[in-house]
Structures are given as structure tokens and as C-alpha cells.
């Protein structure tokens, strides 16, 4: 059997294969509520054979949404539909996690295909927050630098969201500390110019992530998996980089984090990204090899043999796929045939199995 279709155990989880549906914003919620679009989007990928699915970024607070149509988990009323989705995924032999997120200064946007601009207050927008009053784009609203009370609220929001995730039955929590959103904004010296205990030194800049993890662990069972997604480099000189990511991963491992979902970029408009197949895999490999923690590789991984080779080289433990699974929810079933593996198909689809 290939490594891609070999099971992997993480704490109390047993993934049937190494294919993960990467978080992909759908911009299809109203007031944070999941709906039938999310059920079908995630459900079809469970039917399609992925071992683990992770929801799109679910905001821990209304002001933490990227857009007005983001998924949310900031109130108990969000839970019934999320639980329905979780139950359907479980019924179809897959596991499911939720990505807990706060957009920080990259908040208050319209639906992307409607408009690329931030919403004005008159059109339903809200005040973005950040570690420092620095815009991502000169045309954006000036974010409000979080004070001590604001930081306490962010940590509390993540903790309450984790409680709700547990109540909904999610198998995994992934904390979103990548792509230029709030936690990443604290990590990077390009966006964090604070002079208090949350800014300046490496130890200070990672403090909010460490404290969020500690808060989440107060309510998330020790035997359930906890992932963190990071941007392993800002792709900008003087920004967050690979060495910082390895150093952070060592600390997160000691805190009980199980896997680093290793992406890159998203913090600065000055980024220069050499986009090509496997362009982020080297970062997952460096973290895995130097920090001794499980990693997920993501980014233009589109073929079965490509994914298998990454695993065979020991560069990652899981393969996170996004765009390819948007194009083809049933890639995991089809790719097994490519690699010569015999995997179970849904009974209703058996007539189509090669």
C-alpha cells in the first residue's frame, strides 16, 4: 500500500489515509451560520474519500470575520447546523476538524466576487483590529491596535469557540495563525510594532498564540488533536521566516500541539512568492525534521504520485489539498487507483469503481 493511503494515528484519531481537505473559505454564510451549501461542500468531499476534512476559517467573533459571509462559531446558535455537518461526515467514514480564526486587520470585507473592497460602516462593515495600527493596504480602514482588554477578549473568544467545537463533535481544532490574519500579524515584525509584552522580541510576538493555545487546552480534551496553521515565511526580507517557524514549532510541540499545517505568505503586499508545484513543501520538511513534530504540506499539490513522493521523502505526514479538491471532490477515490491501492467506495457508488 502507498503511504498516501496508509492510516495515521494522532492521539485518539485514526485517519484512514493522508489526504486532508484544506480549509477553503466559501463566503456563503449569513451571520456566521452554516447552511446546506456547507453541508454539500464538505459532505461531498467526505463521500469522495478524504481521510480528514477541515472547515473553512470559522470566526471566533463577529469582528473577526474576513468577510460579511464568513462561517462563524461565536454563538451557540451556530451549533445545530455544524453538528449536522459533522454527523454526516462521520457517517461517511471521514474525520472533520474546524479552523478557528480571527482576521484582524484583514476583516470587514464584502463577498470577494461582489467587491474586493472593505465594507463601509454604512454598508455593514465594522472596525478591524490588529496588534498595531498598520494597514495591510493603504486603502483599507486603519485598524485599531488591541489594548490589554482587547487581547483578553480575543483569547476568551478562542476558548469559547473551542468549547462549541467540542459540543458540535469536531475531531480536530486547527488554530489559524497564517495568511496575514490576526495571530500572524502578532508573529511578524512587519505588522507588530508594539512595545509591550506582546511585541518586540520573538518571545513577545508569539505570546498571544501561546496564550490562545493554553486557553483552548483548558476546554479541549488532551486526547483530541490540536493543529496550528502557520505561514512559515512572509516572503519579505525582515519578516517572519523559516528559522522563526522551526523555533516556534519546537515551542508548540512542547505545548501539546500535534501538527503544523505549513503554508506561507499573506501578510504583506510586498511578498514575492515563487509559485510552482511543491513551493511550500520545503518549509513543512524543515519543521518536521528540525522540530520533530508532524507536519502537513500544502500548495499546488495536484497529483497522486506527487503527494506520494512528498510522503516517501519524509517531508510531511499529511497532504492538505485545496483547489484540486474544489475541481474534483472524488480525487481521493480516483487517485487510489492511480497508485494501485484498493480502497473502500461508498456503497451507492460501487458500480463506478474501476
N, C-alpha and C positions, 0 to 999 in steps of 0.2 A: 504493500500500500504506500502511496505517496505521503510525504509529510503534510501536504496541504489537506489531505483527508484523514489524517491521523488525529485522534482525540487529544485534548489538552485539558488537564485538571488545574484549576486555580481555586484554592480553598475549597468551598463546597460545590463549585461548579464543575461540570464535565462537558466541555464543548465537543460536539461530535466531529467538528472539523475546524480548520484555522481561518475560515473566511468570515469576516466581520462586515456588516453593513455600517459604513461610516456615517456619522451624523451629517445630515443634509437638510438645511433649512428649507421648509416648504412654503412659508409665508402664506398659510392658508387657515390660520386660526382666527377666531373672533374673541376678543377679551381673554386671550390665552387658552380658550377651550379647544381641545382636540375634537375632531369630528370624523365623519365617515371617510374623508379624504385620507386622514392619517391612518385610519384602520386599514384601508385598502393598500395604501402605500407600504406600510410596514408588514401587513399581513401577506401580501403577495411575495414579499422577499423571504418571509418565513417559509411559505409554501415552496419557494424557489430553491431552498436547500441551504441557506446560510446557517452557520453554527450559532452566531450571535448577532443581534441587531442592536444598534444604539440609536435612540431617538435623536431628532434634531435638537439644537440648543433649546432647552426649556428654561425660561427665565424665572429666577427666584423672586422677582419683584416686578411690578408694572413698569417702573422706571428703568429696569434692567433689560428691557426688550430691545433688540436691534431695530425691529420694525413694529408697526401697529398690528401686524398679522402674525407675530411670533407665538409659538407654543408657550404655555405658562404652567407653573406649578406653585403659584404663590398663594393659593387659597384651596380650601378643602373641596369646594365645588368642582374643581378641575379633576378630581379623582375618579368619578364613575366611568367616564369615557376612557381615561388612561388605563383603568383596570380591565375594561373590556378588551382593549388592545393587547395588554399583557396576557390575558387569558387566551386569546386567540393564538397568539404567538406560541405560547406553551402547548396548546392543543396540537400544534403543527410541528412539534419536535425541535423547537429552537429556544434559545435563551434571549433575554432582552434587558438592555440597560437604558438608563436615562442620563443625558448630558445636562448637568446643572450649570447655568450660565448667567453672567451679568455683562452687558455690553459696554458699560462705562461710557466713555466719550463717543463711542460709535453707536449711539442709541437715538431713538426718536425719528426713525426714517419711515418713509412711505413704503408700500409694496414695491419691490425693485422693478417689476415690469410696468408699473404705473408711472413711477418717477424715481430718479436716482437721488433726490434731494431730501434733506431733513425736513420734517413737518414743522410748520409754524405752530405756535400755541393756538392760534385761531382755527387751525385745521386738525387739531387733535394731538399736537406734539407735546413734548414735556422737556424738562430741564435735564440734560445729561450731566453725569458726574464723572470724576476722574481723580487720580492721585494728585495731579497738578492741573492748573488752568492753562492747558495747552491743547489746541485744536488738532484733530487729525488732518483736516482740510481747512485752509484759510476761510472758505465759505461756510463752514459749519458754525453752529452755535458755540459760544465759548463755554466749555464745561465748568461746572462748579467743583472746586477742589474739596474733596471729602474732609470733613473735620473729624475729631475723635468720635463724636456721636454717630456720624455717618458710617464710619468704619465698623463700629459696633453693630449697627443695623445690617450692614452687608453680611457680616459673619452670622448674625441671627437668622437672616433670610436664607442663607445656605443650609443652616441647621434645620430649620423648619421644612425646607424643601426636601431634605434627606428623610425626615420623618414621613412626609407624604409619599415619597418614592417607596419607602418600605411598606406603607399601608396599601399602596397600589400593587405590590407584588413584584416590583422590578428585581432582577437578579444582580445587577451591577449599577453602581453610580460612577459616572465619569465627570470629574470636575474640569470645566473648560477654562484653561489658563493659557490659551493660544490665540492666534489670529488678530491680535491687537485689541482684544476686549479687556474688561476691567483688570483682571488679575495679571494678564500680560502687561498691561500698562504700568502696573506696580513693579513688575520684574525688570523692565527695561529702563536703563538710564536715559534713554532718549525721551521717554514720556513721564518719567518720575524724577522730579526735581525738588522733592520735599527735603526738609531739613530736620524732621522729627524722627521718631523711631521707625517709621515706615519708608524712609528714603535715605539716599546716600550710599552706604555700604551694601555689599551683596547680601549680608545677613539681614539688613533692614529692609531691602527691597523684596526679599522673599517672605518676609514676616507675615503678610496678610494671607498668603497661600498656606503657609504652615498653620496659622491660626484657624483658617477655614477648615482645613483637614482635621485638626483637633476637634473643632466643633462638630463636624459631621460624624466623626468617630464616636461621639458621645451618644448618638442615636442609631448609627448604622452598625449592625452586628459584626463582630470581629471575624466571623467565619464567612462573611459575604464579601465579594470582590469590590475593590475600590481602584479605579483608574484615574489618571490625570492626563489630559491632553495638553501638550506644550508646543509652542513654536521654538524649535531648537536653535534657530538663528533669526535675527531680524533682517539679514542680508543687507546690513548697513554698517559701515565702519563705526566703531564706538558703541554699537548697540549690544543687545543680548546675543550670545554666541554659543558655539558648540561646547567650549570648555565650561561655560557657566551652566549649560544644560546637564552635563555629566555631573558636575558638582551638586546641582540641585537634585538630580536623580538619586544620588547617594543619600542625601538627607531624606528624601521622600520614601526611599526604601526602609530606612530606619523608623519612619513614622507609620509604616504599615501599608503603604501604597503598593499595589500588586503589579501594576503595568503602566508604562509610559507610552501613551499614544503619541507618536512622534511626527508632528507636522512642522511647518516653518512659515515665517513671514506674517504679513497682515498688520504690522504695527505702524509702518512708515510709508509714506508715498515716495520716498527716496529708494526703496528697496530695488535691488537688481537681482532677479531670480532667474537662474539658468534652467528654465523649464524644459524637461525632457523625461522620458521614462526613467523611473527609479531615482529621480533627482533628490529625493529626501531620504532614501534608504541608508545612506552613509551615516546619517545622524542617529537613526534607530540602532544601527550597528555599533556606533561609538558608545552610546549609552548602555546598551546591553553588555558589551564587552568590558567596559571600564567601571560601570556602576553595579554590575551583577544583578540587574533587575530585568524582568520580562519587558519586551517592547513590542509595539505594533508598528508596522511600516505602512505608509500611505502615500499616494501621489502618483498618478499616471501608471498605475498597475492595472493592466487590462487583459492579460492573457494568463492561462493556467500554468504554462511552463515558466513564464516569468515569475509568477508567485512562488512556484515550487523551488525555483533556483534561489530565491531570496532566503527561503527557509533552509534549504540544503547548505547554503554558505554560512548559516548561523548568524545572519544579520538581523533577524527578527523572529518573534514567536507567533505573531498573528499578522494576517494580511487584511488591512482595512481598505475597503473598496467603496467608491462613491459613484462617479459618473458612469462607469461600466455597468453598475447595478441599476442606475436610472435607465440606461438603454436596454438592459436585459435582466429583469428580476430573477430569471431562471439560470443565470450564468453558473451558479454552483452545481446544479444538476448536469448541465451540459459539459462543464469543464472536467467533471469526474471521468466522463467517457474519454476525453482527450488524454488524460493521464493514465487511463487503463484501470480506474477504480470502479468497483461496483458498489453504488450507494443506494439507499432506500429512496424510493419516489413516493409521493402521495398516492394513495390507492386510486383516487379518481383520475390520476394521470398515467397510470401504469401502461395503458395501451400505447402511449407515446414513447415509452422508454426504449432506447436503442438496444 
